[in-house]
């Protein structure tokens, strides 16, 4: 076996391992959001209540019904589209590039084996 063929096989093995790792990262991806994002969303969705002081929807829900607030926060997180997050799109882009690289490496290996 030629040194070049050996190197290509090793490169292919590393690329496949990286692809597995990225696929796992994509599967377990969770948006980086916190309660401030949820509060902002609630406060944009509902007008504040004016009664001498301004009461925002997020504050009212958080203080009056913390369980509903937490359930709503979880629903909010689950409703988010991962495609809206740059980190998720970066992982998908890297996967696409790696799949292309793997295809190219497989072709090169086939050519080297045919020689």
N, C-alpha and C positions, 0 to 999 in steps of 0.2 A: 504494500500500500504506500502510495506516495505521501510525502510530507504535506503537500498541498491538500490532498484528499483528507488526511487525518485532521488538519486544521479546520477545514470546512465542516467536517462532521462535529468537531468540538464546538465550533461556532453555532451550528444548528442546534445542538443540544442545549447550549446556553440560551439561545433565543427562545426555544420552546419552554424552558424553565421560567424565563422572564414573562412569557406570554401567560403561563399558568398563574403566576403571581399577580399580574395585572388583571386577569379575569376574576381572580378572587377579590382583589381590591374593588373592582366594579360591582361585584355581587354584594359586598358588605358596605358599599358607599352610603354614608349618611350625610345629609346636608349640614353644613356648619352654620346652624341658626341657634339663636338663644331667645330668651323671653323678651328681650328688647325688640327683636324683629317681630315677634308675635304682637307685642303691645303696639308697635307702630302700625301694623296691619289692622288691628282692631280699631285704633284711633282714627285711621283713614276711612274705615268702613262705616263707623257710627259717629254722628255729630256729638261734640261734647255737650253736657248738660250745664246750663248757666243758671245759678241760683245765688248770686252774690259771690260765689266762687265757681271756678270751672272744674267740672268733674268729667274726666275722660273715661271712656268705656273700659279701657284696660284696667284702670284703677278701681272702678266700680266692681267689675267682675272679680278681680283678684282679691279685693277686700270683703266683698259680700258673699261670694261663693267660690272659695279657693279650689274646691274639687272640680266644679264646672270649668274653672280657668285652666286647670291642669289637663282635663280631658280635651278642652278646646285647643290647647297648645299641642297636645299629641296629635289631634286630628289635623291641625295646621301643618305640622311636620310631615305627616303622611300624605298630605295633599300636594306637597311640593314636587315639581318635576325635576329630577336630577339633571336633565339636559340644561336647566337654567343656571347650573353652577359650573364655573370655569374649570374647577378641579376635575369634575366628572368628564367634561368634554376633553380635557387634556389626556386623561387615562384612555378614553375611547380613541383619540387620535394616535396615541402611542401604540395601542393594540393594532390599529389599522396598518401603521407603518411596520410593525413587527411581523404581522401576517404577510405583508408584501416581501419583507426581507427573508422570511422563512421560505416562501415560495421560490424566491430567487436562489437561495442556498440549495434547496432541493434540486433545482434544475442544474446548478453548477456541479453538484455531487453526481447526479446522473451522467452528466457529460464526462466527468473525470473517471467514473467507473467504466464508461464505454470505451475509453482509450486503451 
